Amino acid sequence: MSAPIGGQAVLEGVMMRGPSNWAVAVRKPNGQIAEVCRPIESVMKRHRLFRLPVVRGVIALGESLAIGFRALAISANYAAAEDNQEAEEELSKGALVFAFLLAIGFAISLFKVGPALLADLLPISNGVWFVLVEGCIRVTVFVLYLVVISLLPDLRRVFQYHAAEHKAINAFEAGEELEPQTVQRFSLIHPRCGTAFLLWVMVIAVFVFAFFGRPAWYWLIVSRILLLPVIAGLAYELIRFAGKHTGNRVVMTLLAPGLWLQRLTTREPTLDQLEVSIAALREVLALEATDDEMVADRVEVMA
């Protein structure tokens, strides 16, 4: 595969995605594994502008969130379905947009606007110090949030599937056999994880916001919202670069805090959970291989 495989834990399952397809595998109540796959119709394939650095990060993040919500809805339906009942229903476009806006609104309020307003209450006149304190508050809130949710018993299985996703991708990228016993030996940490991405969004924000100092409270809110796409795009480029240079000690040292944080959102999976993760990964790999063959056939005909 020329492009990396990504993924996401869902309810009792895992979603895996490649450049052109995504698939979700879910363990149903009767013990069987249900698999659903969908093509990816990315705007980046149609417009060169959307493939520019930073811009592509914003587009990729939006598409990943949309796919994630769809996969989560499918997994929830299967996890609650009766024996032998199919449940591939997806969210309607309206529901998808609503869920997207709700999640984004919550994240911005908790991790962007909230810390900025808290810092604004402090008697700090120097713009640089203000941004640094704001950044420290933001990272602290983020870490505390991860600590709290990591203690919730209901999320333990989701975190196990999160680790199962990482292990399967690590095994695939190492060229190893995709069998539960083999995959289990691999690390539950991965440099392209969303947890590391979110941490770098907060770190990069310090450098971006430093150019604006300490504006009035209303401009403070506006700047934290409007500059989020730029910051997310920059963080995407950093994570993308790190994914291609995992053997570089300097790069991995810089990414170390993000890798450590993954310990809060991953738990050692069982062999049954790894089986589900592998099923999703194999489905995506098969679909991507088919697409590559179709492209090769078209090129041969055109030649």
Buried (B, 14 or more C-beta within 10 A) or exposed (E): EEEBBBBBBBBBBBBBBBBBBBBBBBBBEEEEBBBBBBEBEBEBEEEEEBBEEBBBBBBBBBBBBBBBBBBBBBBBBBBEBEEEEEBEEBBEEEEBEEBBEEEBEEEBEBBBBBBBBBBBEEEBEEBEEBBBBBBBBBBEBBBEBBEEBBEEEEBEBBBBBBBBBBBBBBBBBEEEEBEBEBBBEBEBBBBBBBBBBBBBBBBBBBEBBBEBEBBEEEEBBEBBBEBBBBBBBBBBBBBBEBBEEEEEEEBBEBBEBBBEBBBBBBBEBBEEBBBBBBBBBBBBBEBBEEBBEEEEEEEEEEE
